[in-house]
Amino acid sequence: MDKPLPAPNASRKPRAAEELELWLLRARWLTAPFYVGLVLALLVLLYVFVMEVVHGLAGIAGLDGAHAILLALSLIDLSLAGNLLLIVIFSGYENFVSKIDTHPSDRPDWMGSVDFSGLKMKLMGSIVAISAIALLRAFMQLADGEPVSDRTLGWLVGMHLTFVFSGALLGLMDWIANKTKHERPSLP
């Protein structure tokens, strides 16, 4: 009759290593106040947004098309910045601190599915859109006859192109990393 094989010796870590790893894992909660700070920044953006709307509505009688577009661009710019903050708050918290348990109907579709790579791309896309709006606002001011210095325009164009180029490079690096990951043979 065959004897059953003894269970392999489970290699256990020293107790000190287990404790250290437990404290390192718990240290992720030290970043939670950062996300609370970002919520406060979102409140500041909301205040600025409301003040922009109030200011725009106060002068609605004197608005021409160009100024109405500039007002809309300002509101879109603030909205994109708010969305950017929400993406960082939700994705960062869920990726690095803890899962947010809410009712499924109250949960945005993208929550829980945006990894660090996706977060970088969403951030870069928002930054490019915000810089494009700032550039468009400057061109609208020029078209309206308001003075905008060549230096300011040069910086706006240069920064926008830098953001576009950086976004393209990030996308290329993610594409290469994904292609390499799928082509790499798995280890036994």
Legacy VTK file of the C-alpha trace (Angstrom):
# vtk DataFile Version 3.0
C-alpha trace
ASCII
DATASET POLYDATA
POINTS 188 float
0.000 0.000 0.000
1.335 3.400 -0.990
1.898 5.917 1.712
0.524 9.398 1.021
3.238 11.904 0.264
3.953 14.313 3.083
2.795 17.866 2.555
5.567 20.036 1.221
7.108 22.308 3.784
5.395 25.611 3.420
8.139 28.154 3.530
6.982 30.755 5.979
8.385 34.194 6.208
9.838 35.340 9.467
7.294 37.039 11.702
9.143 40.362 11.412
8.841 40.286 7.596
5.107 39.557 7.817
4.612 42.468 10.241
6.649 44.822 8.060
4.620 43.870 4.989
1.375 44.348 6.894
2.433 47.862 7.955
3.598 48.663 4.431
0.199 47.583 3.113
-1.571 49.706 5.725
0.622 52.695 4.792
-1.457 53.110 1.630
-4.058 54.821 3.835
-1.610 57.698 4.314
-2.549 58.806 0.780
-6.273 59.076 1.614
-5.914 62.690 2.877
-4.516 63.619 -0.549
-7.803 62.547 -2.126
-9.743 64.525 0.481
-7.590 67.529 -0.489
-8.499 66.965 -4.127
-12.181 66.994 -3.146
-11.553 70.392 -1.523
-9.902 71.547 -4.765
-13.043 70.367 -6.582
-15.110 72.559 -4.263
-12.872 75.523 -5.116
-13.396 74.823 -8.823
-17.144 74.652 -8.238
-17.028 78.050 -6.532
-15.068 79.555 -9.456
-17.510 77.939 -11.916
-20.535 79.410 -10.112
-18.885 82.845 -9.952
-18.146 82.643 -13.693
-21.797 81.792 -14.409
-23.033 84.602 -12.151
-20.627 87.055 -13.786
-21.684 85.865 -17.256
-25.387 86.118 -16.469
-24.941 89.596 -14.988
-23.589 90.871 -18.305
-25.789 88.761 -20.573
-27.449 91.794 -22.146
-24.116 93.078 -23.445
-22.770 89.743 -24.677
-22.018 89.388 -28.346
-21.282 86.072 -30.026
-17.548 86.122 -29.396
-17.937 86.895 -25.696
-20.653 84.235 -25.336
-18.250 81.712 -26.856
-15.488 82.862 -24.500
-17.848 82.406 -21.544
-18.788 78.938 -22.781
-15.098 78.048 -23.249
-14.332 79.194 -19.703
-17.145 77.032 -18.334
-16.024 74.049 -20.434
-12.456 74.566 -19.217
-13.579 74.521 -15.575
-15.789 71.495 -16.239
-12.891 69.571 -17.782
-10.682 70.461 -14.825
-13.426 69.194 -12.468
-13.729 65.964 -14.458
-9.964 65.592 -14.326
-10.044 65.908 -10.547
-12.815 63.299 -10.291
-10.877 60.852 -12.447
-7.788 61.278 -10.275
-9.796 61.020 -7.043
-11.762 57.900 -7.969
-9.096 56.059 -9.945
-6.271 56.941 -7.600
-8.237 55.963 -4.514
-9.447 52.687 -6.029
-6.061 51.771 -7.515
-3.924 52.667 -4.521
-6.043 52.787 -1.352
-9.277 50.790 -1.358
-12.236 49.821 -3.518
-15.250 52.097 -3.260
-18.310 49.989 -2.476
-21.417 51.721 -3.746
-24.686 50.629 -5.272
-23.946 49.486 -8.854
-26.485 51.904 -10.351
-24.677 54.838 -8.706
-21.247 53.783 -9.952
-19.878 55.272 -13.197
-19.081 52.609 -15.811
-15.404 53.464 -15.949
-14.827 53.192 -12.178
-12.819 50.151 -11.247
-11.755 49.611 -14.843
-9.284 52.472 -15.188
-5.826 51.162 -14.406
-2.738 53.330 -14.000
-2.114 53.329 -17.747
-5.700 54.348 -18.476
-5.489 57.016 -15.790
-2.382 58.498 -17.435
-4.130 58.606 -20.806
-7.292 60.202 -19.380
-5.198 62.778 -17.538
-3.192 63.573 -20.647
-6.329 63.820 -22.772
-7.868 66.269 -20.296
-4.690 68.334 -20.108
-4.520 68.540 -23.915
-8.188 69.591 -24.070
-7.665 72.237 -21.369
-4.612 73.656 -23.144
-6.503 73.645 -26.465
-9.306 75.648 -24.851
-6.797 78.153 -23.430
-5.265 78.501 -26.895
-8.673 78.875 -28.527
-9.627 81.499 -25.944
-6.486 83.494 -26.818
-7.262 83.284 -30.546
-10.846 84.394 -29.876
-9.519 87.374 -27.933
-7.258 88.231 -30.876
-10.181 87.935 -33.292
-12.179 90.210 -30.998
-9.460 92.856 -31.198
-8.199 92.353 -27.653
-4.436 92.475 -27.274
-2.613 89.184 -26.748
1.176 89.315 -26.869
3.128 87.222 -29.333
5.071 85.843 -26.395
1.862 84.649 -24.694
0.643 83.055 -27.931
4.028 81.411 -28.441
3.951 79.924 -24.943
0.366 78.713 -25.364
1.142 77.047 -28.706
4.423 75.609 -27.398
2.820 74.187 -24.275
-0.105 72.760 -26.227
2.239 71.042 -28.699
4.320 69.741 -25.780
1.196 68.243 -24.176
0.079 66.697 -27.481
3.547 65.241 -28.083
3.764 63.938 -24.498
0.335 62.317 -24.829
1.336 60.671 -28.088
4.546 59.354 -26.493
2.624 58.002 -23.475
0.186 56.278 -25.821
3.058 54.816 -27.843
4.812 53.566 -24.693
1.590 51.917 -23.461
1.042 50.337 -26.888
4.610 48.959 -26.906
4.246 47.684 -23.326
0.961 45.934 -24.146
2.371 44.439 -27.340
5.463 43.219 -25.468
3.349 41.779 -22.641
1.178 39.779 -25.061
4.140 38.490 -27.070
6.215 37.456 -24.060
6.043 33.720 -23.359
4.756 32.873 -19.917
7.200 31.319 -17.495
6.519 27.824 -16.172
LINES 1 189
188 0 1 2 3 4 5 6 7 8 9 10 11 12 13 14 15 16 17 18 19 20 21 22 23 24 25 26 27 28 29 30 31 32 33 34 35 36 37 38 39 40 41 42 43 44 45 46 47 48 49 50 51 52 53 54 55 56 57 58 59 60 61 62 63 64 65 66 67 68 69 70 71 72 73 74 75 76 77 78 79 80 81 82 83 84 85 86 87 88 89 90 91 92 93 94 95 96 97 98 99 100 101 102 103 104 105 106 107 108 109 110 111 112 113 114 115 116 117 118 119 120 121 122 123 124 125 126 127 128 129 130 131 132 133 134 135 136 137 138 139 140 141 142 143 144 145 146 147 148 149 150 151 152 153 154 155 156 157 158 159 160 161 162 163 164 165 166 167 168 169 170 171 172 173 174 175 176 177 178 179 180 181 182 183 184 185 186 187
